[in-house]
Amino acid sequence: QPNNNMSILKVLLVTDLCVLKCVGFEGTGQYYSNLKSRYGNNIDTCNIAQLLAPSIIDLSKTFYCHLGVNVPDHAMTFRSLCNLLQDSVTPFVVSVHAKECAAVKLLIQKVLEQLMGRGVSVDEEQEDDTALLQKTQCTISALCQWYKTKCTQVSPKRKENLAKNDLPVVVIFKDFEAFNSQVLQDFILICSRYTQELPFVFIFGIATSPSAIQHRLPHSVSSLLCIEVFHSLSCTQHLASVFDKLILNSQFPFKLSSRVIQVLVGIFLYHDFSVQNFVKGLQFSMLEHFNSQPLSVLCCQKHEALLSAKILSKQNVERIRHLPSFMRYVETQEPQEQVRLLTNDEHVKEVCQKLLKNLHTYHKNYYPILQCLHSLTSSLPKFPLGKHIRELHVSCIEKNLWETEEYDSALQLLRILAKDELVAALRSCAEILKSANTKRMQNVLQQLEDFLGVSSEDSSGNGVVSAKMEYQRTDLFQLQKTLLEKESRRTKRMNPFEVLRSQVIDFIDSLVREYLTPAEFQPLNEVCYYSSSGVLRQRLNVTPRTSIQAALTHPFYYLKNESLKTNTGTISSAAPDLCIVYKLHLECGRLINLYDWLEAYVTVMSAAEDQDTNSEDARFIQAVSEMEFLGFVKSTKQKTDHVARLTWGGC
């Protein structure tokens, strides 16, 4: 009967949904013919279309962005993604959070508020009224009508692109794992019924793994999505780009010492993995340097630094004389020159200009050689000089690199490199040196190209010998004899390639010893290098408990009240109640008797003349409550009139 056939057809549509997607929308007619031949003429085309409408849909394009776990930069990443999509792809971009979308109605309302509130151009007085949509209007059908209206207002140049659905509606789920799975399923099912009118594109931000989609969405829902996976760059790669553009660059005169870099990188690797916080730490270092170092007026571009050196004040000239690097420079000069440097201010200004030129030249030669050395050693086994260039940079500016065991082991590995590996490394070094604009680096580049030319000539000459030796037949005894003879000859005399390789490594070693000297050996390095790692660690890697204990133990340093100054081991009655209670609790054991604590507090307060004794109990109870809020004590079930102490070791 027709009714039974229709019910059977509904089941078939559900079971054959994957078949329809594999066949494609062109196979819909054949699928209908099969159904008609199976169930007769009782099924007409109109009913088929009505039943297939919810099922035969365009697959919603879905992009899965794998951003990694525990990355505080996700918000900035999605913000940049939204701006990029709005500028280059479509103006209809929405980003939603799980905490704002506890139900499907709230999710749809959030999507419509961001789209329709942003798309409609209104006056500033009417903007708030337009952005807050009524709940009756928050439906996908209302969004379809709005989308059609906006598409008709597009310029004629983009109408051809609109016909190809070039302006999709992008919905970004920033924290996909935090969304309620039922809310996601309902939203995707609702949107799937409007794909013919609205080209939806979903972006799922996932921190764990692609299997999260399978866990959150059943197959009936995930089969409606055409999913593509994208992986963001790792945090260490972003950090490497920051180093290349900001720190390992001679264009920026501000530099960091080795200890400061270790503090910033340590906070990045062991605390937050946040590139944004690393940049903030770099900015703080710059502000602290220019605030604490008066000679930072010379930390600028070369032309500006030379002009500033000519007009240095007498006070700044004296500061230059007291710099440790300048004092070492004075000790290396002749006695007459030393007297002039210590007495003649104008001569100090002239010498300062020459030293600033040398410092800028040092940086221009330092970074290309550093990149070349990293290119040579980054592929060595066990990475003797570090896997990342920042590790090599810290080693170079901290001490003489050629005096370390790691450098000796790296040279030993370089002396046994194969010919193709050595040639590839030299070519990468040549590419690096092409961007250097100093005469010395151009001379180094010319010598490297000469080495490459000699190696190519040797390879063409050795090819004939290898071709002759390749097809010689021999037995095991003869092979052993030949190998022993080659080994004996190798100990006595090196072949041309080994000689060339030894010359290349010696040349690289000479470059390292000449250009990769520590920065602290350069005169006036304090002008550009920030080295206060202790201040930086204290500001960025703070410990709240230590700060709170210091404030409660020494309130004078925070309140600047002379009456709060006390000797060691004494308690001032003029101190805040919380400070008095905290110092008293340091004298107790694991369990503190509240009555004894109160008596001690009253004894301290009785020393004050202008204190209200009637409110001492209430003030004590409030102070104990504040101690419990700060986490120093807690109530215990062992004794009702006692509290348990939670911290040990005061400041």
N, C-alpha and C positions, 0 to 999 in steps of 0.2 A: 504494500500500500504506500501511497505517497508520504504519509507521515513517518512511517517506519524507515522509508528510504532516506528521508531528510535527516532523521536521527542518526542513521548509519553514516551518512555523509559527514555529519559534524565530527564523528569519531575519526573518520578517514582524514579529514582536514588536519586534525591534531597530529595524527600519526605520520602523515605524509608531508609535514611542514619542512622537514629537512630535505626531502626529495625535491620539493618545489624550489628550495634555495639552490640546490645543486644543479637542477635543470636550468634555472633562470626563468625570468619572466616571459621569455619567448615560448617556453614550454607549457604555458598555462592553457593554451588552446588544446594541445594534445592531451593534457591531463583531464580537461573537461570532456573530450571525446571518449576517453577511457571510462570516465564515470557514467556518461550517457549510454555507452554500449553495455555497461554493467547493470544499470538500473532502469534503462528504458527512457521513454520520452516524458516520464512524469516529472523530471527535473528540468526546468527551463533556465534560460540564460540569466534572467533577472535574479532568480533565487541563488544561482551559483555566484553571481557577482556580489550579492549581499553577504553570502557566507564567506567568500574568499577575501572580502575587504579587510577584515581584521587580521587575516593571516598572511596574505601575499603583500608584503611591505618591502620597501627599500631597506636594506641593511643599514642601520645607523652606524656611521663611522665613529669608532671609539679608539682613542689613543691612550695607552697605558704608559705613564711616565714613572720610571723607577728612579727615585731620588735618593735612596739609601736611608739608613736608620740614624736617628739622633743627629739631625742636621738642623741647626737653628736658622739656616739661611733659606728654608723652604718658602717663607712668606715673600722674601725678596725675589726668589726665583719665579714664583707664580705672578708676582706683580710685573716683573719684566716680561714674562710670557704674555700676560694680558695686554700690555702696551704694544708688544710686537705684533700680536694678532690684530689689534685694532688699527694699527698703522698700515699693515701690509695685506691683511686677509679680509677681515670683516669688522664692521663697527658693532656687531651684535655679539658681545662677549660677556659672559656672566661667570662669576666665581662664588661658590657657596661653601660654607663650613658646616660640619656635622652638628655643632652645638646650636646652630640657628635653624636647623631643619629636622626637628624631632618627629614631624608627621608629614605626610604627602602634601597636605594643604599648605603647610608652612613652606615647604620646598618650592611648590609652584608659585606661591605668593612672593617668595624671595626672588625667584627668577623673573617674574613679571615686573616687580618693582625696579630691579636693576635695568631691565631692558626698556620698558616703556617710560620709566622716569628719566632715563638718560637719552632716549631717542627723540622725545618730543621737545622741541625748542619753545620755551615759555619765558615770560618775564620773571624777574627774580622774586617779585611778590607772590606769584602764583606757583612757584616751583615746589614749595612744600605741599601745597594742596594736590598737585598733580602726582607727586612721587608717592603719596600715600593712597594706594588704590583701595577701593572697596573690596570686601571679601567676595561679593557676588560677581565681581569682574575678574577674579583671579582664576581663570580657566584657560586651557590651552586653545580653545576655540577663539577666545578673545585675543589671544596672542596671534593667532592666524590672521584675523582681520587686521590687527595692527601691522603685522608684517607685510601684508598685501598693500596696505596704505603707504607704508614707508618705501616699498619697492617702486611704487608709481612715482614717487617724488625724486627718484634717483636721476642723475644727469643722463642724457642720451648716450654718452660715451660708454656707460657701463651697462646699458640695457642688454647688449649682446652677452655680457658676462652673467647678468642676472638670469637670462634664459637657461644658462648652464648651471644654475644654482651655485654661482660663484660667491655668494654672500650667505654662508650658513650661520645658524644660531649655535654658538659654542658655549657649552656649559662645562665649567671646570669644577670638579669635585676635589678640593685641596687635600682633604684627609679621608680617603676612600675607606680605609679600615674602620674609622670611627662612625660611619653612617650606619643607621639601622638597616639591616638587610631587607626587611619588608618594605621600608620606605623606598629604597633603591629599586626593588622589583616593581612596585606599583608605578613609580615614576617612569621607568623605562617602558613598561607596557602601555602606559597612557601615551607617551610620546611616539610609540611605534605606530599608533593609529593615525598620526598626523604627518607621517614622513612624506607623503605626496604633496603636502602643502608647505611644510616646514622642513628644510634640510638641517636636521640636528647633527651636531658633532659633540661627542662627550670626551672629556679628558679626565682620566682617573689618576690622581696623584697617590702612588703606593710606595710605602717605605720598605716593605718586607720582600715579597716575591710575587711573581705572576700567579701563583696558586691562590692568592688571596681573592682573586675574581671568582674562581671556582668554589671557594668556600662561602663567599657572600651571596653569589647568584646561582640559582639552579640552572640546569641545562636549558629548560624551556625559555628562560630569560636571556641567558648568555648567548644562545643561538640566534637571537635577534640582533646581535652586535657584530660588526666586522672590526676585530681588534687588531691593532698594530702596537708593537712594543718599542719604546724609546728609553734609552738609558742616559741619564745626565752624567757629566764628567764628575769624577771623584773629587773630594775636597782637596786632596793633595795636589791634583792637577791644577785646580784653581789657585792654590797657594803658589805653585810653581810659576804660573802666569803673573801673579802679583809680584813675585820676586824679580822676574825678568823685566817687567815694565817699570817698577818703582825703585827697587833696591839695587839690582845689578845693572844699573844704567848710569852712564857718566853724565847724562843731561841734567840729572837732579843733584844739586850740590849737597843736600842733606844726606848723611850716612849714619848707619848704626854700627856700634861696636859688636864684637863677637858675643859678649855676655848678654847684651840687650836682645840680640837675635835669638839666642838660646832661650831667654825668658819668654819672648813672644811665641816662638815655635813650640816651646814646652806647654804653654797654656793652650795653644791650638790643638796639639796632638793628644794631650792627656785630660782635657777638660771639656771642650765644647765642639771641636771640629768646625768652628764658624769662621769663614773667611771675612765676614763682615766685622766680627769682633777683632780679628787680626788687623784689619785696616784701621779700626778705631784705636787700637793700641799703637799703631804706627803714627796716627795723627796726634795722639797724646804725647808720644815721644818727641815729635816735632815741636809741639807747643811748649813742653817742658824744657827743651833745649834752647829755644829762642827766649824763654822767660828767665832761665837760670844762668845762661852764658852771655855776658855783655858783648863778647867778641863775636857773637853770632851775626852781627851786622856784616861780617865778611863772608857769611855763608850764603852766597848767591851766585849768579852767573859770573863768568870770568871777567867780562867787561865791567860790570857793576862792582865786583869785588875790588878790582884795581882802582876804580874811582874812589871807593870808600876807604881804601888803604892810604890814599894820598891825603885825606882830610881827617885822619884819626886824631882824636883828642889826646892830650898828655896823659890823662888817666888810662885810656885804652892802650897807649904805648907802654905804660908801666905794667898793665895786665899782660901784654904780649911778652915782656921780659920775664914774667913770673911763670909763663907756661913751661911745663916740664920738657916738652919737645923742643922749644926754642932754647932752653937752657942747655940741652944736650948739643944742639947745633952750635951754640956759642963756644962750648968746650972744645969743639973740633977745629976752631978757627985759630989763626995766628994771634999772638998776644996783642999786637996793635989793633987788629980787627976786633978783638974782644973788648978793648977799651972803647972803641967807637960805638960798638953795639950797646954798651952799657951806659954811655954818657950822651951820645948824639941822637936826638929824637928823629931828626930828618933822615939820618942814615938808616935808622930802624925802619922807617916808612919805606925807603927804597928797597931794603932787603926783604921787607914783608911782601912787597909786590912781586919780587923775584921768587920767593918761596910759594906764593899763591899760584903763580904760573906753573911751577914745578908740581904742585899738588894736583892741579887740574890735568896736567900732562900724565901724571902717575895714574889717575883714574881712567884716562882714555886708553892707556896701554894695558892697564891691569885687567879690565873686563874681557877684552878679546882673548888674551892669553888664558884667562880662567876658563872661558867657554871651550877653548881648544883642548885644554888639559882634561876637562870634564868629558868632552867628546871622545878622547882617547881612552880614558879609564872607566867610563860608565858601563862598558860591556865586559870588563874583566871579571873573572870568577871571584866570588865573595866580596866584590866591591871594596877593595882596600882603601880607597879614598872617598867612599860614600856613594850611595846610589843616586842622590839628588845633588844638584849643583850648590844648594844652600849649605850642605854639609862641607863641601870642599871650600866654599867661600869662608865659612867660619874657621876652618883650619888654617887658611892662608892669612887671614887678618889677625889671628891670635898668636901665631908663632911662625918660626921658619919651617916651611913645609918640608924642605929637603933634608932636615935633620931628624925626621920621624921615621919609625920603622915601617909605617904604612906606605910611605912614599918609596922606600927602597924595595918593598915587595911589589909595588905597582910597576916600577922600572924593570924588575926581573921578569915580570909577566909580559911586559911590552917587548922585551928583547927576544921572546920566543913566539911572537905573533906570526901567523901565516902571511904569505905575500898578499893575498886578496884582502884580508882583514886590515893589514897595514895601509894598503893603498886606499881602501874605502875610508879609513880614519883620516888619512892625510887630505883626502878630497873634502871631507866635511870640515876640516880645519881651514882649508883654503876658502870655502864658502863663507865661513865665519869672518875671516880676515878681510874679505872683499868689502864688507860694510864699514871697516875701520878707516878713518880718514887721516891718520897720522903717518908721517914719513917712515917712522920705525916699523910700523905694522905693515906698510907696503913693502918694505925691504924683507921682512919676514915672509910675506906672501910670495915674493919672488923666489926666495930660497926654497920654499915648499914646492913651488911649481917646478923648480929645477930638479928636486928629488923625484917628483912624479915623472918627469921626462926621462930621467935615468932608469927608473924602475920599468917603464914601458919598453925601453930599448933592451933591457935585460930579459924581459919576458919574451920578446920576439926572437932573441938570440937563443934562449934556452928551449924554445919550442921544438927546434930540429933535433936537439939531443934527446929530449924526452920522447920524441916520435921514434927515434932509432932504438932506444932502450926498451920501448914498450913491447915490441914483438920478438924479443930475444927469448929463446927457449933454454931452459937450464934445469938441472936436477936439484935436489935438496942440498946436497953437499956443496955444489957450486954456488947456490944462492947464499948459503951460510958464509962461505968464503968471501963472496962479493960484499956482503953486508959488513963483515969484519974489516975488510979493506977500506970501505967508505967511512966506517967509524974511526979508524986510525987516521985517515986523511983529514977527517973533520977536526980532530983534536989538534992536528998540526997546522992546518990552514983553512980559512973560511972561504966559502964561495962568494962570488960578487954580490949576490943578494944579501948575504949575512953581513958583509962589509957595509953595504948601503944601509941596512936596517940599524946597525950599530951607530952609524953616522947620524941617522935621523933621530934616534933616541938621545944621543948626546946633544944634538941641537935642541931638542925639546927640553932637556934638562937645563941647558944654559939659559933658555928663555924663562923657565920657572925661577931660576936663581936671580935673574936680572929684573923681572917685572912683577913677580908675585911676592915681594917683600911685605912684611906686616905693615899695616897702616900706622901703627903707633910709632914706627921709625921715621915717618915723614914729619918734617917740621910743620908746625901750625895745624896738625891734624885735629886738635881740640876744637878748632873753629867749625869744622863740618861734622865731626863724629860725636854722637850722643852716647855716653858711656855709663850713665847712672842707672845701672840695672836694679840696685836695691830700691830706689824710689819707684821705678816702674813696677817691680814685683809687689811692692807695698800698695800701690794704687790699683793695679789690675787684678792681682791674685790675693784678694783680701780674705781674712778670716773673721766673720762677724762675731763669733764667740770671744775671740781675743780683744776685739775692739770694745765690746760691751763690758768685759771684765776690766779693761783699762779705764773706761769711763766711770765705772762704779767704784774702782779703787782710788783713782786720782781725779775727782770731779773738778779740781781747780783748773786743770789744763783745758777743760771744756767750758766751764762757767766763768773763769777769769775773776773769781772772787777771792780777795786776799784773806778773808776769814776762814777759808777752806784749807789753807796751808797748814799741814800737820807734820809732826815728826813720824819716822817710821815706826809702825806698831801702835800708834794712837788713833783714836776715833774722835773726830770733831762733832760736837753737838749741833753746829751750824750747818752740817752737811744735809742733803736731802734724806728723807726717811728711807728711801730705797737703798742709798749708799750705806747708811748705818746698818740696816738689816742685813745687807749682803756681807759686810765685813764681819758682823757677828756670826753669821752662819759658817764662815770659813774656820771658826774655832771649834765647830761641832764635828761629830762623827757621822756615821751613815744615817742614823735616825736622830731627829732633832725634836726635843720636847718643846712644844709651843709655849707652855707656861714659863719655862726657864728662858726661852728666847725673848718673851715679852718682858720678863724681869730685867734682863740685860739691857733691853732697849729703853726701858723706863729709867734705869740707872744712868745711861748715857744722856738721856734727855733732861734729867734732873740737874745736870750741870749748867744748863742754860737758864738765864734769868727771866727772859721774856717769853717763855713757852707756856702754852695752855695745857695744863695737866689733865683737864677733863676730856680732851679729845685724843689722848695718847693711844687708847685701845683701838679706836676707829682708824687712826693713822697706821698703827701697826698691822691691823688686818688688811688694809689696803696695800701696804708695802709687801706683805706676804703673798697677796694675790698677784701683784706685779711680778714677784719672784717666780711664782708658779707659771705665769704667762710667758716669761722669758726662758723657762725650761731649767731653772736651777733646783727647784724642789717639786715634789708631788705628794699628794696624799697617799697614805698607805693603810691597808686593812690589818696590819699586824697590831698596831696600837692606834686607837682613834684620836688620841691627843698628841700624836707625833706626825711629822712629815719626813719623807725620805729625801736625802740629799742626792743629786744627780750628777754634779760636776765636781772635779777634784783638781787642785792645782790652780790657785789664783795668780794674778799678775803681781 
